[in-house]
């Protein structure tokens, strides 16, 4: 009873605790229970027939307990690492056989976490039905049907109520479909976000696979910044340090060694490198169990959504006041009329129907007044932008990033891989006092013949021993290099020189490794040399750093001689010369060591310089044009790189980043500046070379806090995480970026291309301007509908727009309007205007001009029709009032249709240009007009309309089209100061920044 109770308690704790502290407590309790279980029940595991037939010798539950128990005695009881490998039928050298993957997935599970089932479409329908105003209208519809049947009989008495029900059904259906599609879209994006690529050894060779394809028995390669993809046991590693804070809440990194070999899924590699044997995947991992009831919540509301919710609240209150006033005015007039006729004491069911109709109109005014479409438009626009950006190689992790990127005033970008192609090749090499170009086989043969065999041998040792990459032979027999682009270029150079990766690796045993990191800017390895007693340390890294470590040099005869000051100056000149040619420079060095027993780190003084390597990394096609686009859009581009300053300046000039009055500076120099000096220096800063991640973080803080800039930062390394997190928009590289960098970013650039970053900015601006268009359109409809019904109720005692009609208008405004205006794709003109500042008002003076001008036009037209329409249209007969009200309703709808077209651009007169490029906009327009025809001509019984003649249809369309002329006139009226007017009209396309005005929020 004790053991089941413990397990139940563990599950209870893990299922119900959400904070990191509580997760840590849950883990401790579980481990304690599992230690107890493991100690007392190892013999209870019995091998099932299914496991035997599959060729394995350990049960899934027993294997799972090995890593979860964190007990080395448990591991030893299974024969240690080698015993565990035999039980899961794999070779620690060759890994899993690909053909066995399905069997392993069947026995030990897939590497996927259980997800909460997606909400069904009917759940979204149910949510939509819970809208308070729709509930009130449903009650009104039910009462209307009951009273109508009692007074008018079946079926004519139920038409008014059914009309309301029909409109409610349409509103609910469209809302539910929209929300459901968004949920599916966000789920797809979330799945893509979690699809991590890991490196494993399978079929005897190293290869890349999706984290979802990982199985028990896989040998996973881990390096700095990687996420541990499953629970496992360390096979081998160098200085491997793991961050388990996401699991345990402990901020201190955990060192993984042979004495503590257990790794947990979800942890991050903070330092070092290693290989692990996967023992548990998916829901059998520690993290998987804790994730049973923990699921990521949806994105928080974006700043624009918060602001527009405030606007909606204000308008909703105004609408409520108008609705109450309308009901009071209509009811008062009705009572006064009954009193004047002496019938105040006589009441009938007809009177109840009239009062119910007044109440329905008031409720519907609230429905129309509350701009539910504002938050919907933001969500639709952001979701649409996210989907399009996904197609354009940008994965948006946080919804608000699309919106914020539209306001970016500065982009701090990396050089390698972002501005350049990241396809590196060794272009030049300096060794033994001579510089050689190594582009062709002839150049390589000349190099080999001109240097001593000793020099060539130690050069190849340095290349193949001191690397974090690996040369693997694929199934086609061709060599493939797995590793970073820089490492790949150097290894490829070594292979072309005639070196063999496996042969050189067998020559000596690696004793200690210090992996490359962006702080030290170097990598070092200590090996035991087979042909002599002692050890040899190899170093490579930033040229200035490695050169400063060297006191000796190899001459052309292969002898080690002292490095003179003149030679040091000459080598510095070589490094600068390479850098001026936009080559990335690295130095290779070595040191022979007799005894390392008393040293914790690899020696890095008195080294011998082997060579200086110049690596070519061409600028990506289109980057220069993309930088010019940013500059034209008022976005400053700053290059922040760890490279030599001359290399950085050469690339920056080629990209158009560094200008004549711009400043290029090195990280160490900027670190020594006072805050006052930085304030004067930063605005001119265009290139920062030899920078540390802390320098990038400091720059971002200064730009944001002292200059009020909206900063976008690119990064790929683990140490870039602070800067990515601090920036307004963090952009992580999808190809070269580590999982730590991606986790701290808002957007993942899947192709590592700077032009993709510009595309994100373009879509961000499109989101903002599209929401402004929709707000302009909706506020116009709100003002007209509220004032028209209220004024008509006060003056004539009836409202021309009925409940069903207002519901249809509400759907035009909210859902269809949002679909049409909030999903228009960006145009090039958006990148010809300055960024939208953080403090700029959302509703600008130009928007107020358009809203008020259109509202006045529509109110004048509709008021004339309402109070003098019969004589103007020469209507007579018993159906004259119904025909007039239908004509007013029809004219009102067409005014909104044409005003929706006007809202496509708030400044340009020609709003038709490009209208056919947006199929969604055209689909909404066509469906709106088609449904309006159906409502007027065929659904009159439900919508309180009567069929109209062709002349009246034409008159409605012409009255609505008149808003196009009014819009053109309004756009010719200058707004604000002369300076603001010039800002609007300066660009011939009319895409300049809109002057700001009072914000309704």
N, C-alpha and C positions, 0 to 999 in steps of 0.2 A: 504493500500500500504506500510505503514511503516514496519509492521511486516514481510511480505514476503521479503522485501528488506533486513531487518536485517538477516533473515535466509539465504538468498542467499549470503549475505556478509560473514556470518559465514562459510558457506560451501566453499566459494571461498578461504577464508583464510586458512581453515584446509586442503584443497586439495592441496595447492600450497606452503606450507612452510615446510621445512625439518629439519632445525636445532632445537635444544632444545629451544633456545631462541624464535624462531618463533612459535614453538608449544605452548610455554607458553603464548605468545601473543594471539594465536588462541584460547586457552582455556579461557583466560580472556574475549575476545570479545564474545565468545559463551555463557559464563556464564551470562554476562551482558544482552545479548539478551534474554536468557532463563528466567532470572529473570523478565524481562519486559513482556515476553509472559505469564509466569506463573501467574504474578500479574493480567494481564488483561483478560486472556482467560481460566481460570479454568472451567468456566461454559460451554465452547464450546465443551468439550469432551462429546460425546454421546456414550453410551454403545451399541455396535453392537449386532446383534442377534447371531452371531458366538461365541462371548465372553460369552454371557448369557447362551447359550446352553452348553458351555464347563464347566459352573459352576463357572465362575470368575465374579468379580464385578468391574473390572478396565481395561481400554483399555491399550494396550501395549505402545502407545505413551504417555499416561498420567502417567503410571508407570515409564517410562523412564525419564520423566521430574522431577520426585521426587528426584532421585539421582543426576541428572545432574544439577539441580538448586542449590544444596547445601544450600537450604533454609529450616530452621526448621519449619517456618510457613507453608510452603507447606506440610511438613510431618504431622504437627498437623492438617491441614485441612482434611487430609485423616484418622484421628483418631489415629495418632501416629503409633508406631511400631505395636501394637496389631491390630489397624484398618487396617493397610496395610496387615498384615498376614491374616486377615479374607477375605480381598478383593481378595487375590491370593489363598484362600482356603487351607491354611496350618495351622498346629499346631506348635507353637514355641517350643513345647516340643518334638513332634514326627517327625516333618519335612514332606517332600514330601512322598506321597505313590508311590512306584515304578511303579505301573500299570498306574499312571497318567502321567508319563514322556512323552510319545509320544504326548499326548494332549497339554501339556505345550510347547513342542518344536514347535508344529504346530501354537499355538497362539502367543507365546512370542519369538520364534526363538531358534536356536541352538547356542551353545557357540563356534562358529567357525568364523574366520575372512575371509572376501572375499579376495581371492588371485587372482593375475593377472593370466589369463589363461596361461597354459604352452605353450611354443613355439612348434609349430607343426613340424613334420619331414621335411616338405617342406620348412620351414623357414631355417632349417639347410642346406638343399640343396642349397637354394638361397645364403646363406652366403658363402658356399664353392665355388660357381660359381663366387664370387666376387674377388677371388684371382687374383692378377694382371697378374702373369705369365700365368695362365690358360686362362685369357681373351685374352692375346696376342696370345696364341696358338690357341684359337678358331678363331681369325681373320685369322691366318695363314692357318688353316684348311679350312675356307670359301674361301679364295683366291686360295688355292691349288685345291679345287674342281672346282671352276670357270675356272681357267687356264687349269686344267687337262682335263675337258670336252671339252674346246675349242680346245685343241691340239690333244688329244687322242680319243675324242668322248665318247659316253655313252656306257657302264657303266665304262669301264676300266679307264677313266680319273679321276674318283672320288675316287678311292680306297685309294690313299695316304691320302687324306683329311679325308676320313671316318675312316681310321685307327687312326689318331690323335683324332678324335671326340670320337671314342670308348674308347680309353685310358683315355681321359678326363672324360668321363662318369663314368668309373670304379673308378678313383681317387675321383671324387666328391661323388659317392655313398658310398664308404668305409668311407670317411671322415665324411659325414653326419650321417651315421649309428652310427659311433663311438661317435660323439658329442651328438647325440640324446640319446643314451643309458646312457651316463654320466649324462646328464641333468635329466633324470628320476631317476637315482640312487641318485643324490644329493638331489632331491626333496623328495624322500622317507626318506633319512637320516634327512633332515630338519624337516619333519613332526614328526619323532620320537623324535627329539631334543625338540620340543615344546610340546610333550605329557606329561604334568605334572600330577602327582597323587595328588589328594586333599582329605581331610577327611571331610565328611558330615554326618549329622544326617538324615537318611531316615528310614521310617517304624519303627520309635521309637528306632533305634539303630545306633550307630556310625559306619561308614564303609568307605572304600577307593574306590574312583572312578576316572576315567580319567577326566581331565579338559574338554574334548570334550563332556562328558555326563552330564555336569552341566546344570541345568534348573532354571528358575525363581521360587522362593519359597524355593530353597534348603537352608539349614542351614550349613554354611561352618565354620570349625574350623581353626583358624589361630594361628600360633606360630612363634617365632623368625626365620627369614630367609625365610619364605614362601612368595610366590608371590600372591597378591590378584587376584583371577581368574576371577572376574566379578565385575560390579558395585553393591553396596549393602549398607545396613544400619546396624549399630552396634546393636547387641542384648545385649551382655554383654562382659566385658573384664577387664583385669588388666594391667595397665601401658602400654596400647597399643600405640605404636609409629610407624608411617608409613613414609617411604621414598618415596616421590612423584617426585623425581628429574627427572626421566625418562619422566614424563608427563609435569611438570611445569618448570623444569630447576632450581628450588630452592633446595639448598643443605640441608637446615635445615629440620629436621624431623618434622612431624605434629602429634600432640597428638590427638587420637581419643577418644572422650568421649560422654556421653549422649547429651551434648550441641552441639557437632560437630560430629555427628554419621555417616557421609557419607564416604564411601570408594570407590576408583576408581580402575578399572582393570589395571593391569600393575605395580601398586605400590608394594613396598616390605615392609614386616614387619621387622622393625629395632629392636624393643624391645617389650616385653610383650606378651600377648596372648589374644584371644577373639573369639567371634562367630558373624557371620554376616548373615543377610537375603539377599539373592540374588534378586535384583530388575531388572537388565538388563544383558543380555548376548550377546556375539558375536558382530555383527555390530550395536547393539543398545547401546553399552557402549561408554564411552567417547573415550577410546583408539581405539575401533573399527572404529569409525568415522574418527579419525585422520589417521588410517592406510589404508584408501581407496586407496590412491595413493602411500603410503610409503611401499616399500617392501625391504627386506634385499637384498643387492647386493651380488653377488657371492664372494667367498673368494678372497682376494688380491693374487697377485702372490707370490709364496713362494720364499725364498732366492735362492734355487736351480734353479727355473724357471727363475729368474732374471739373474742369472749367465749364464745359458744356452742360454737365449735370446741374451746375449752379444756375446757368442761363435757363435751363428747362424748368427748374424750380420756381424762378422768378416769373416766367411766363405762365406757368401752371397756376400760380396764385392770382395773377391778373385774370386768367381765364375763369378761375373759380368765382372771382368777384363779378365778372361780367355775366356768368351763368346765373348766379343768385339774383343779380339785378334784373336780368332778362325774365326769369321766372316770376319775380315780384311784380314787374311792370305788366306782363301778360295777365297774370292772375288778378291784379288790381283792376285793370281795364275790363276784364271779364266780369268781375263782381260789380263794378260801377255800372256796366251795361245792363246786367240783370236787375240791379237796383232801380235804374231809371225806367225799366219796363215793369217794375212792380213785381218781379218774379224772384226776389231774393230768398223767399221762403220755399220756393218750388225747385226741387232738384230731381234730375233724372239720370239715367245711365249715359245719355248723350253728353250731359255736363261732365260726368266722370271721365268720359273719353277725351273731352277737350282739355281738362286739367291734366290728364295723363299725358296728352300730347305736348302740353307746355313743359311738363317735367322732362319728357324725353328730349325735347329740343335743348333744354338747359344742360342736361347730362351730355348730350352730343356736342354742345359748345365746349364743354370741358375736354371731351375726347379730342376735338380739333385743336383746342388751345394748348393742351399739354404736348409739347414737341418731343414725343417719344422717339422720333426719328433722329434726333441729334446724337445720342450715344450710339444708336444703331449705325448711323452713317460713319462715325469714327471707326467702329469695329469692322464694318464692311470694307472701308477704305484700307485700313491696316491689314486686314486679312487678305484682301485682293493684292495689295503690295507685297505681302509676305510670299504669296504663291508665285507671283511674277518674279520676285527676286530669287526664289528657289530655282526657278527655271534659268535664271541668269547667274547661277553659281554663288548665291549669297544666302546662307541659312540664318534667318533671324531667330534668335533664341528668346528675346524679350520683346513683347509687342510694342513697347514704348520706343524702342530703338529706331523704328521707321520714322516716327514722328520727330524724335529729337534730331536725327541726322539731317532733317530739312533745315534745322537752325544752325548747323555746324559752321563755325567761322574759321576753324583751324584744323588741319590734319597733320598729325605727327606720324610720319611713316618710316618703316624700316627700308633699307636699301635692298638687301639680298633677297631675291625671290618675289619681292613686291614690285619694285621698280625694274628689277632685272629678271631674266628668264629663269634663273635658278638652275640652268643647265651649264654646269661649270666644266671647264677643261683647262689643264695646265698649258699655258701659252709660252711662258719663258721660265728659265731656271738659271740661277747663278750658283756656280760651285767651283772650287779651286781657282778663284780669281777671274773666272770668265763667265760672260753671259751668253746664253744660247737660246734660240727660238726652237721649240720642239713640236711644231705643228705636223710634220710629216715623218714617215719612216726613215727617210734619209737623214733628217736632223737627229733622230734618235740614234742611228748607227754612228753618226759623227760624234755624238756625246759619249757613247760607250767606248769608242776607240781613243778618245782624247783624254780620258781620266784613268787613273790606276784602278786595277781590279779591286783593290782594298776599298777605295772610295765608293765604287759602284756597289760593292757588297754591303757596306755599312749604310749606304743610302737606301738600298732595298730593305734591309733589316728595319731601318727607321720607319719606312712606309708601311710595311706589313705587320710589324710588331706593335707599333704605337697607333692603333686605330680602334675605333668602336664599331666599325663596319665589318662586313663579311663578304667574301666572294663565294657564291654558291653556283653549282652547276645544275641547270634546269633539266627537265625531261628531254628537251631537244638537244642537249649536250653543250649548249652555249653557256658561257659564264655570265652571271648576273651579280651586280654589286648591290647589296642592301645596306643602306645607311644614308647619312646626310649628303647633300650635293657636294659639299667641300671634300668630305672623305671619299666620296665616289670618284671625284676628279683625280685625287692623289693616287688612289688605288689603281685607277685605270692607267695612269701614267706609269705606275710600277709594273703593271702587267705588260704594257707596251715596251718597257725596258727589258723584258724577258724574265721578270720575276714570277715566282709561283707562290701563291698565298699559303697553301697547305704545307709546302716544303719549308718555307721560312718559319711558319708557326711551329713545325716539328723540331726545328733546330734548337730551340730554347724553350724553357718553361716560364710562363708569366707568373711572377711572384706577387706583384702589387700593381694596382691601376688607380690613377687619379683622373677620372673622366673630365672632359672639357666642361667648364661652366663659364658664364658670361662675366663673372667677377674676376677670376684669375686669368681668363682669356688664354689658357693653355691647357694641354693635356700631357700627362706623363705616364710612363709605364716602366716598371722595373722587371728585368728578366734575368734568369740564370743562364750564363753563357756555357754552351756545351764544350767548346774547344779550348776553354781556359778556366781556371778557378776564379770564382768571384761572380760579380753581377754587373749588369750594364743598364743604365737609365737612359731612356729616350724621351726627349721633350719636343713638342711642336706647338706653335701658337702664333699670337700676334708678333710681328717682326721686331718691333722695338723692345718688347718684353724679353723675348728669347735672346736677342742680341745683347741686351744688358746682362744676361746670365753667363755669357760666354767670355772666356779669357784665352781660348785657343782656337785654332782653325786647322782644317786639313788642306794640305797643299796638293799639287797635281801628282806627286809621287805617292800619295797616300799616307804621308807622315803627319803627325800632329805637331804643330809649331805654335809658338806664342802669337797671340793676336795683338798687333801693334796699333797705336792710336791712328796712324795713317790708314791702315787697313780698315779700322772701325769706321772712319769717316767715309772711305770709299764704299763700304758696304751700305752705310746709311744713304749714300747717294744713289746706289743701285735700288734700294728699297723705295726711295722717293721717285726715282725714274720709272720704276714699275707702276707705282701708284699714279703718277701723272698720265700714264697710258690707260688709266681706269682698270688696272689689274689689282685683284685682291692678293695681298702678299702674306706669306707664311714662312717662318724659319724652322728648320729642322736641326736639332742638336743632340749630342749624347755625352754621357760621362761614365767611365768605368769606376765601379765601386767594389772595394774588397770586402767590406763588412757592413751589413745593414741591420744587424740584430738590435742595435740600440736606437734606431731611428724609426719614428712613427710615420714620417713622410718621405717621399722620394727626394733625394738631393737635387738642388737646383742652383748650385753655384759652381764656378770653375768648369763650366761645360765647354765642349768642343763644337764649333759651328760646322755643320755639314753642307747646308745649301739654303738658298733663298728661292722660294717658288712663287711665281706670278700666275695667278689663276684668272682666266677670262670669264666674265659673266655678262653677256650682252644685255643692253637695255631692251625691255619688252617692246614689241611693236604697239604703237598707240598710246604709250605712256606720256610722251611729250604733249600730244594733243589733249590727253586727259588732264594734265597739269595746267595747260592753258585754259581749259574749260573751268577748272577750279578757280584760277585767278580771275577770270572774267565774271565768275559768280561771287566774287568777294571772299573766297575761301583761301586762306594762306596755307601753303604746303611747306612743311619743315621736315627735313630728312634727319633722322636720329639713327646712327649706325655705330657699330663697334669697330669699323674698319679704320685704316690709316686716313688721316685728314686729306691727303692729296688724292687718294682714290675716291673718297667721298665727294670732294669738290669737283673732280672730273666727271663723275656720274651725275652729280647735281646740275652741272652746267649743261650736260647732254640732255637731261630731262627738262630743263627750263626752270628748275627750282631756284638755283643760285643766280642772282642778278648782280649787276655792278655795285649797287649800293647795299647788297645783302652781306650778312656776316656769317663766316664759318669759324667754328671754335671747337676745341677739344674738351672732352668731359672733365679731365683734371683741372683745366683752367676755369671752367664755369663753377666747379666746386669751391674754388678759393675766392669767389666773388662775394661781396657783401650784399644784403638784400637791396640796398639803395643802388648799387652798381647793376644788379640784375634787372631792376625796374627800367633802367636806361638801355640795357643791352638786349633784353629779350625781344622787344618789338622788331629789331633788325635781324634777329637770329633766323637763319635759313638752313644751316647745316650744323649738326653737332656730331663730331666724330670721336672715336675711341671712348664711347659713352658706356657707363654702367647702367644697369636697370634702375638704380637709385637716381641717377641723373635724369633719366626719362620721367620718373615719378615726380622729381622736384620741378622739372619744366612744366609738367601738366598742372601741378598745384599753382605755380606762378601764373600761368596763362588763365586759369579759371578764377583764382581769387583776386589777383591784382589787376587783371585786365578785362575780366568779365567775359572771356571767350568761351564759346561752346566747343569743346575739344573732342576730336575723334583721334584715337590712338590705335596703331597697328602693333601687333606683337606675336611672337611664335614660341618663345621660351618660357620655362617655368618662372624665371626671374622677372618676366614682363608682367606677371599677374598683378602686382600692386598698381602699376601704371594703367593697365587695362581696367582695373576695378575703380580707380580714382577718376578716370576720364568720363565725360558725359556719354560717349559711345566707345566701347571697347571692341576692336575688330581683330579677331584671332585668325591666323592662317590655317586653312583646312588641311593643306598638304604637309607643311613643315611644322605646324603648330603642335605643341604638346597638349595633353588632355587637361593639364592644369590651366594653361593659357585659355583653352576653349571654354573651360568652366567659368572663368572670370570675365568672359567676353559677352557682349550683347549680340554681336553678329559674327558668324564664321564665314570667311571668304574662302569658298571651296577651291578656287583655282589660284589663290595667292596673288591675284592680279590687281594692280592699282586702279585699272579702268573699272573693275567691278565695284570698288569703293566709291568711285564717282557716280556709278549707277545707283548705289544705295542712297547717296545724297540727292540724286535727281528724283527718285521715288519718294524720299522723305518730303521733299518740297511739293511733290504732286499730292501727297496725302493732305498736307496742310491747306493747300489752295483748293482742293476738292471739297474739303469740309467747309471752307469759307463760302464756296459757291452754294452748297446745300443750305447753309444757314441763311444766306441771303434769300434764297428761294422760299424756305419754309417760313421765315418771319414775315415775308410779304403775304403769304396765304393766311397766316394767323391773324395779322392786323385786319385784312379785308373781311375775313369770315366773322371775326368778333364784332367789328364796328357795324357791318351790314346787318347782321341779325339783331344786334342790340338796338340800333337806330330804328330799324323797321318795326321792332316790337314796341318801342316807345311811341312811335308816331302813328303806325297803322293798326297796332294790336295783333299783328301776325308776323311770323318769320318766313321770308321767302325760301330759305333753304331748310328742308325738312331733315328729320333725324337720319333716315336712310341715305339721303343725299350727302349729308355731312360726313357720314361714315365712309362713303366712297371717296370723298375728297381727302379724308384723313389717310386713307390707304395710298392715294396718289402722293400726298405729302411725305408720309413716313417711309414706307417700304420701297415703293416704286421710285420715288424721288431719290432716295438714298442709293438705290441700285444704279440709277442713271448718272447722277452727278458725282457720287463718291468713288466710282470705279473707272473714271476716265484716265487713260494712260498719260504719262508725262510727255511734254513737248520740249524741244530744245530751248525755247524761250525762257523756261524756268531757270536755266543756268545762265541767264543774262541779267539777273537781278540779284541784289545783295541778299545775304541771309536774313531771315526773320529773327529779330532779337528776342531775347528772353522776356524783356519787359514791354514788348510791343502789344498793344491791345488787339484782341482777336477780331472784333468787329470794327472795321476801319471806317473812316469818314466816307470813303468811296462807296462802301457797302451801305451805309446809312442813306447816302444820296439815292442809290438805286432802289433800296427798300421803300423809302418814303415816296419817291417819284412814282414808282409802279403802283403803290398802294393808293395814292391819290387818283391816278388814272382809272384804276379798276373801280374804286368807290364811286367816282363821278359817273362812269358808264352804268354801273349797276343801280345807283340811286335814281338816275334818270329813268331807267327801265322800270324800276320798282314803283315809282310814283307817277310816271307819265307814259308808261310803256304801251298801254292799250291804245291810246290815241296815236302814238308814234308808229306803232306796228299795225294800226287799223284793225284791232281785234274786237270782235263782238260775238254775241251769242252766249249760251250757257257755259261753254267751256273756255271762255276768254281768260278767266283768272287762272285756270289750270295751265293753259297754253303759255300765258305770260310767266308764271312761276317756273315752268319747264324751260322756257327760253332763258330766263335769268340764270337758272342752274347750269344750263348748257354753256352760256356765255362765260360764266364764272369758271367752269372747268377748262374751257379753251384759253381763257386768260392765263390759267396756271400752266397749261401745256406750252404756250408760247413763252411764258416767263421762265419756264424750265430751260428752254433754248437760250433765252437771254442770259441766264445764269451760267452758261458754259464759260463765259469770260466776263469779268467785272469791269474791264477797261477797253478792250477792243470793240469797235463798232461791228466788224464782220464776225458774227458769232456762228455763221454757217460753215466757215472754213474748217475742214477736218471732221465734220459731224459724222460722215459716213465711215470714218476710220474706227469709230467705237460702235461695234455691233450691238453691244449691250444697251447703249443709249438709244439707238434706233429701235431696238426691240421693245424697250419700255415705252417709247413714244407711240409706236404702232399699236401695241396692246392697249395702251390707255385710250387712244381714240376709238379703237374697235370696241372695247368694252363700254365706252360712253354711248356709242351708237346702239348697242344691245340694250343698255339700261333705258334709254329714252324711247326707243322704238318698240321694244318687245317686253320689257319688264316694268311697264308703267303701273301695273296693279300693285307691285311690291314697292316701287320707288317713288310713288306719287308723281309720276310724269305722264305726259300724253305725247303721242307721235307729233313731230314737227314737219312742216312743209320744207321743200328744198330751199325756198327763199330764206326761211328762218334759220336753217342750218348754215347757209352761206353767210347770213348776217352775224351769227354767233362766231363763226370762224374769223370773219373780217374784224369783228370787235376784239377778239383775242389777239389777232395778228397786229392790231394797232399798238400792242405793247412793244413790238419790235421797233416801231418808229419812235415811241416814247423813250425806249432804252438808248437808241442812237442819239437822240437829243440830249438825254441826261449825261451821256458820256462825253459830250462836248463842253459840259459845264465844268470849269476848273474848280477844284476843291482845295481848301486850306490856303497856305501861303504860296507865293510865287515859286519858292524853292520846291515845295511839295508838288505843285503842278508840273514843274519842270521834271521832277523825278518820275512822274507818271508818263509824260509824253516824250522823254528824252530818247527812248529806244523806239525805232520805227515799228517794231512788232507790238509795242505797248505792253511789255512784260516786266517793266521796272517795279520796284517795291511800292506797294500801296501805302499812301500816307495813313498814319494811325489816327483813330478817333476814339470817342468814348466807348468804353467796354460795357456791354449790358450786364456782364457778371459783376 
